Amino acid sequence: MGRMRDAVKKSRDRIEESVENAEEIDFYGGEAHFTGDYTLEVNNQTIKGKTIFLVSGARPLVPAIKGIEGIEYLTNETALELVEKPESMVIIGGGYVAAEFAHFFEAMGTKVTIVQRNKRLVADEEPEISDLLRKSLARRMTVHTNTEAMEVRQTGKVVTVTSKERDSGKIIEVTAHALLIAAGRKSNADVLRVGNTGVKTNEKGYIVVDEFFETSKKDIWAFGDAIGKKMFRHAANHEAELVWHNAEHGKKSRMNYLTVPHAVFSYPEIASVGLREQEAIKLMGKQEVLVGMAMYTDVARGQAMLETEGFTKAVVHRKSGKILGYHIIGPQASVLIQEVVNVMAADGNLWSVAKGMHIHPALSEVVLKAFAKLSEPK
């Protein structure tokens, strides 16, 4: 973190040195946008910079649902500002944000209903993990997947969400005291008007960068949610260090996105790093991939915890033994994954995990267990 703070300070010092009349401008008092090459307007004042870092991030995506404009709704940015617990809540969306907030509010005593357009919750995870998460959440709340939110309306403090099952066409109506929109993220590059300085964006509006984080405009760099890659705080922190190095010392540092882990703090907890099974098969061919799965109950600690559903899943390259991906759902998943993350960031070989002695009876034994069960994909 010390390196991070130093990098940020150096970046601010460098920006202020390169900005005309920087001392006269309140950088934090208004919304900035580009008006020309290397030129922005902030609070009706113009600033120019020789080197610019774009960290504009992303905002909640609000889907085009009939009636949404006239409804009071929450997002991940406003939900924790509540001072009273909602008696009931409908969550539109079924990704990481939806899963975490559904768990949180249900645990606080709110009656929760999830309406998810996709056939699966947390669709970017392994299918087995998605299935177990839905099974677990459905014990505590109502979960509708493959269901499209069609219309919302509000009467007093009560919101009604009308949805349609995508396969059967069945109409579902749910009323609640709060509506949380968790349907994805939207780039803020449009607010910044980056096209005015020649910075390109992709079809989803995220800023396009090369492997060193430089945009299509020389000496304009971007990282974090602004580029729409691994949209996690820890990934952005690491990108910040690399961007500073590349801007200050020349293009040398790249990001290995295969080794970027993430966790979903739902219940059960989820953690993943690297490729999913089908991604590995598509990339390398089925004959080059091995998969191993271990239940928590395969180790003594898991048995003692009576954890009968949690599991780990390893995806490995057959010839080299390189770990291509690892996925966990169950207690302490975000802690257990770190052992694999560290190895993938080093030599990446499964034997580096196996050589380390694992404490018995500790839950970490379940990490190793998945490698002991490797076999060909079904």
Disulfide bonds with the S-S distance in Angstrom:
none
